[in-house]
Each structure stands twice: as C-alpha cells, then as structure tokens.
C-alpha cells in the first residue's frame, strides 16, 4: 500500500493523538471518566490498526502508549475505577524515564537507537539529549500525580489532553538548539526534532 508523505503525516498524528483526543471528546460529552474510557480503548485500537495497515509498522513510543491506553483503559472499565486511567500517564512516563536514564547510567544511547535514522549527532550530544528527556519524563510523571490527586477530574482531563501534548512540544522545541548545533557538526542535513512523547 503506497501512502503519500502528506497522508503519512495525518496517519502518524492519528496514531499519536487519536486515543487521548477520543477520550477528551467523550469526557466532555459524558463528564464521566469511566464512560469516556470506552472511547480511549476504541480510539487506541483503531489508531494502532490504521497505523499498521498504512505503514506496516508502528514506531516504538506510539506503540507503547497505545498498548498502555488499552491496558489502563480496560482496567478502568473492568473495575469501574477512574484512578486507573489517571495513573496511566504516571506509569508510562516513569517507564520512559527509567528506560532513558537507565541507558545513560549504563553508558548506552537508547534515544539514539530510536531516532538515529532521522538525526545524526555525536554520542556525547545523544547522551545529553537522552538525560534531558529522561528528566522531562520523570517531571511529567510527578506533575500528573500532583494534578490528579489535588484537582477535579475535569481539570485533570484538560491537563491530560491537550496539556501534556503542549508541554511535550514546548520541551522538544527547547532542545532544538542542542540538536541543530550538534547535527550540523556531524552532518549538514537539517535535524529533525524528535516527536513529543505520547501518553
């Protein structure tokens, strides 16, 4: 199946944001996080299926986020407890943080393994970027815990989407100078900003 570059962009956006957008729309309609979890689970399943059919592959982070949406959304529905869907961003971002910071601690470059084909940089720059993203994910996990434990479900839902996505994009933009500096030193091609994490 041949897909145009423009269509690929829409497909990737659907894979990245389909599930949280579906949840947010359903929550605004129902004002019930448990009921809205049906939309989350359905949106995640459809997004992953469309992404796979169109590209015959799904990038690791969207895949992990999609599977997490299915698991935590399913648990929310099974136990009728919205706390499961609220802790999903915490668990997911802690996992990402542990993966990246663990890689730095063991002198590996996990972020390079994920993005090395789209961005060429020296290993030192990759380690710096990996450390920064690891700390960012850790902060997001802590922030999610603070929000859902102290604020209403309505406030948390807006924080979850589009709040977390906006934070991720802004953080990625702050890393552009580092990537541009070192990517130009390693290769004259323009660097690509890593995609923001999904939750």
N, C-alpha and C positions, 0 to 999 in steps of 0.2 A: 504494500500500500504506500503510494507516494504522497507525501504531505508537504505543502509549501511552507517556507520559513515563517510566513505570517500566521498560517494555521497552527504551526508548531508552538508559536508564542501563546496563542489562545489556549491550546491544549495544556501547556505547562502551567499557565495561570489557573486553569480549571483544576488541575491536579493539586496545585499548591493551596488554592483558596476555596475550592468547591465545598469541602466539608465544613469549615468554620463559617462560611457565608450561609450555607444551608441552615446551620444551627441558629445563627443570628436571626435570620428571617423568620424561622419557625418560632423562636423565642419571643420575638416582637409581636407575633400574632397570638401566641398562646399564653405568654407570660409565665410559662412553666418549663423549667429546665429539663425535667424528666421527659415530658412530652416532646420537647424540641430535640431530645437525643435521638428520636427516631429519624429525624431529618439529618442529623450528624452521621449516623450509621449509614443511612441510604446514600447521602452525598459522598461519603468517603468511598463506599463500594463502587459507585458509578464513576467517580473521578479516577480511581485506580484502574478500572476496567477500560475506560476511554483512553487513558494514557498508554496502557499496554497495547491496546488494539492499534492505536495510531503510530506508536514508535517502536513497538516490540520490546520495550524496556521501560523501566521506571527508575529515575535517579534514586540513590540510596536514602537521602533525607526525606523526600516526599513519601517514599515507600514506608519508611519507619513511622512517619507522622500519620499516614493513612491507616496503617495497621493499628497504631495506638488509638486512633479515633474509633475503630471498630471494637477494640477490646474494652476501652473505658466507657464508650457509649453503650455497648452491650451490657456491661456490669451495671450501669446506671439504670437501664431498663429492667434487668433481671431483679435487682434488689430494690428498685424504686427509690433510689437514694442519689440525689444530685451531687453529693460530695465526690463521687467517683469521677464525674465529668469535670469537676472543679480542680481536682488534684492532677488531672491528666497533664496540663502544661508543666506542673512542678516535676512530675516523674520524667516526662520526656526531656525537659531541659536539663535536669540533673544527669540524665543518661548521656546527653550530648556533651555536657561539661566534663563528665568523668572520662568519656572517650577521648576528648581533645587534650585535657590536662594530663590524663594518664599517658597519652602519646608523648607529650612534652617531657614528662618525668622519665620516660624510658628512652628518650632521645630519638623518637620517631616523629614522622610528619604525617599524621592522619589526614589533615586538611589538604595537604599536597596530593595524597592518594585520591581524594575526592574531586579535587579541582585542577590537578596538574595538567590536564589536557587543554584547559581553557586559559590558564595563566602560568607563565613561566617566570619563576623567581629563584634567587639563591636560597639554599636551605636555611640560612640564618633568618631571612625575611619570612619564610614559611613558618618557622618556629615562633617568631614574634606574633604573626597573624593568628596562629593557632592558639597561643596563650591568650591573646585578647578575646578571641571568640569564645574560648573556654570560660573565661571570667564573665563575659557577657551572658552566656547561657546560665551560669551559676546565679548571677544577679537577677535574671528573669525568673528563675525558679523561686528565689526568695521573695521577689516582688509579687508573684502570683499568690504565694501563701499569705502574704500580708493583705492583699486585696480581698481574696475570697473569705478570709477569716474575720475581716473587720467591716466589709461593705455588704450592701444588699446584692442579691443575685442579679438584679438589673444593672447595677454599676459594674459588677464583675463581667457580665456578658459583653458590655461595651469595651471593657478593658481587654477581654479575650479577642474580640474582633470588632473593630479593626485596630484596637490599641496595640496589641503585641506585634502585629504586622508593621505598624508605623514605627514602633521602636526598633524593630529589626532592620528596616530600610534605612532609618536615620543612622543607626550604628554602622551599617555597611558603608554608607556614604562617608563617615568619618575615617574609615580605613582606606579610602581611595588614594589619598596622598602616599601612604606607605606602598601600596600596590603599584601605583604609577611610577614612583621613584625606582623601585627595585625591578619592576618588569621591564622598564626601558633600559636598565643597565644590563639585563640578561637577554633581552630580545626587543627589537624596535617595534614590534607589533603592539597595538594599544591593548592594555589589560582589560579584562572583564571583571566587574565587581561580582564577588560571589553572591549567589542568590540568598536572600534572607531566610532564616530558618522558619519552618512552619511549626505550628503547634497543634 
